[in-house]
Every structure is written in C-alpha cells, then in structure tokens.
C-alpha cells in the first residue's frame, strides 16, 4: 500500500505539471506535507512557491534547479516524469495520497500515546490533534462537488441527442435485448436493485449482466459476501460458455474442452475485478468498492451479492434500520464515485412462484424502494424447471392465469422468464421477456420474442 501511495504522489504531480488548476481543487495538496517521503514534500513546497511568480514549465524548471541544490542525489523529478499520471484519474490519486497521510498521522499519534511518557496536558493536545485529523478525514470523504446548472442541463441535452441518434448516451446496456428496449440500460451514479426469491436466480442475473457488459467493453466489479472468488469465477465460466456443470458425468472430454476455453476467455479479459469477503460490515463492502476503483479506475458498474447478507457497522439487529443504513451507503458511494452499484436483494415469500412480484416483496423494502433508481424482479416458474429437469421438457407456463403466455414446449436450457421493472426513474416500468438456461444459470435474450416487443 505504501508503494501505491508513493506512486500516486508522483502521478498526481505529473498531472499537475500540465494542469495547474488541479492545485485549487485538490484536497490532498491543500494540506501540509501530504506525501509519504520528505523529498517529495520538499519538491512540492518549492514548486508551489515558484508557481506564485512563474507560469507553466518555467515554474517547474526553476523548482527542479532549487530542489537539486538541496537533494542532488534524489530521483524524485525522474520518478514524476516516468510515472505519467492520467488527468481523468487525478481524483483517485488525490484520495490515495490523503488516505496515506491520514493513516500515517493517526498511527504516529497512537504510538505516541501508547509508548511515550506524556503529561495530562500532552495527552490532551494529542487527542485534540487526533480529533482535528479525524474531522479533516470526514470532511474530505463527504465533500460533494456541486455540478453547475449549465453542466447539468448540458448533460440532459446530450443524453437526448444521443438517444435520438440511436446511441446509448448515459446508459450502459445490460445485453438482454428485452430489458434494454424497456430501460435503455443502467446509469452511472445510481443504484439498481435485482430482486428474486431464493433459487430463482438473483446472483445468476447479476453475473449474466456483468458477463454481457464485460464482453461489450465495460469494466465491471463484483463484491460477494456470500460466495468465494473461486465460486464466482466458476459460475462465470458456466455462463460465459453456456456450460452444463454436470459435464464430468455426461460428456467429460467435450465439456472439459468447452470449460477450459471459457476459463481462457475469463483469464484474458482485463475488465473483471472480483472480490470476496467474510467481513460483512457495510464499511468493509464500501472499502472493497473503493479498492476495485483503485485497481481499475475505468470501472463503471459494481455488483454486490447480496444486500440482506451485509451487516450494519453498529451491529443493529433491527432489519429495517440495517437495510436503511446499507441502502444509503451504497447509494451515496454510487454518486460519489460516479458508478452504478447493483446490489442483489432477496424477495419475501409474497413473491413465491406464480405470485406477481412487486416492490413490497423486497425484504425491509421501504429504504430500498426510496433509494433505488431501478428495481428489477425475476419472475419464472420453478415448476417448469423441475419438470424440464426430470422429463427433459415442460409445457408449464410462467403465469398461473391461462392465456397470458402460451405454454409452448420448453427445454431446460431455454425456460420462459420475465424481468419485471418495478421502478424506473428514467422511464417506463413493465415486463421484459428473456430466457433462462438453467444448467449454466444464464439469463439471455430470447430471439424468438424479439419482433413481438419486449414488454406487454
């Protein structure tokens, strides 16, 4: 982590070289001695002084000369030139630098309190300094950057123009045609909830959409508080290759070849970032989302599996208060990092098979209903899946009432399914048709329904 913070310092300074306006916006550069080593802090102090009297490259040249007089053997300037930071990532560098500064300062204060011989007055001063540092950290973490009216209106017009030109604009397609026709896709800065009863496929839907997005060039993350990283990648391999997990018992040679090919596709694709944890506190989930962004700043969507498994930081046993805290944290970090957060959520028993899922079926639902930009529930027949698994095919439809959906013959790898958009702040709600490949647990577009429209 120390090396990452040192590199972040070099990268931020390399970006500052061509973009001096960053100095006014940066939180880390506004504090005294923000960098991990004294040489970099000295160079930055000299450079800031030179910027007051000289502009552009002249200030850097002058600062470099003065710095070399103090540290003739230092490689700081060469490191800054070699690192080559990117302007669009400067806020990530800024956060890393501030995080390192804050942790280092608190660590030194703690060590002083524990090991040092201090008077009551010294202890009081140390605690005061610690409190000021914590206040600075809180202010840094919660500072909202206000968008101007013109910037907001320009974004609205751009979205409209893009959509009129047939482009996705601010929307990130899910890769399931019926769903994309209805909602256009997911939007950054929002929370999208995928809901289902146990065994119906909330995790399968999240992994299927992530797999589609990644194959379409979108960088995605996945945080699991339920499965291990190995289990996540195994399920992704089945989805990627539409592979039956029972291939070892049915057609071992061909199945192993297909599975190995799918693993190769996952291995060579740099757009996946998957993390698992047994520490289910919401603060740890938030830390993992930040870590995914640190590892890959181009990440646009992060899936979280699943919401009701996450614990509150205060250990609250009340489920409504717990879900309210978690939902609020996930919504806030989506806005802060300008990414789409997609938590999976469990529906209550009211949404069992052949009952129509609705918003009230979200467990402890009021906070989720309020915070979510999109809520999508899965509706499919578990009876149809059991029949197809037992007899090889089924004629059981998705709905209880006859006549709504034809009960044509279905096989286990092509079961009728619906994705029900229960809430959509950006447009319509309704029914999106798709099919479910039960052996590989993959949700995908149903080409046979494409011409009928994606909703009823």
C-alpha angles and dihedrals in degrees: 000000000000091000090051091053092048090050090047089055092052092046094049091050091048089054091045089058092072099024110047091168087077088074090070094048102039118103095194094051091053093067128078116262097355097169130087098239132047095233092060092045091051093049091049093050091051092046093051090052091049091049089062092063105023134044136223120335092357092068091050094049092049092046091049092054093049092046093053090054088061099036107022093168098044119116095202096115093048090049092052091051093046097048096065102197121203121238095224089057098048093107090056090053089046092054093048092051093049092046091053093047093050095047092047094050094048091046092053092047091050093049091050091052094047101040106024130086101241135174122226089259092051091050091050091051092048092051090048090052090048091051091050090050092050090048089052091050091050092048091049093049095048103040109125117209105222116225114220121240092247092050092051093047092047090054091051092051092046091053091051093048092047092051092048088053091052094254125132094237110182092353125100109209118233093213092238102111098208092050094045091050089057103039102016089225141290123314127221116244092037141094119237118193122208110198135189144140117264113288093013093100118262092145090041090054092048092049092044093053092044090051090051093048094048091049087051092056101265119135110230139181131205125201116191125190090172110043132043120246088252091055091048093053092044091055091045090054091054090049095044093053098027087236127172107233089217092067091117089065098039113031107355101175097047093038093051090050092052092044092049090050091051091050089051090053091051092045094053095045111092094190097083121089113174126179130178131191144179090206100089100181113128091235089060092048088051090049090051092051089052090048090054089052091048092051093045115016090184091069112128104173131036121189120206120201108226138355102200091050092062118096129218119247094237093053093244113180094196104101096208094052090045095052091043091057094045094046091049093049093050092047092049095049091049089058095040095051094032093233135122114254113203113190119183114226135195120239121218126245093275087077095056119136117313092008113111111250115229138168093273089063091070106104109248083359109171097084093043091049091053098044102040121094090197131018117192123182128193120231121185139132117266088188089060090051093050092048093047090048092051103037103023094246142034141200095198111126130218097248133058094222113077120235099033095093125014112244097225118168114284133192127211093258094051111041121164112254139169131209106207116206102212096174132017122170091186099053145309131011121206144103125321116195122221140144131245123220098207100192094053093031091230125150112203145158118288107224092193090064096044097099094045094065128257099261139039 
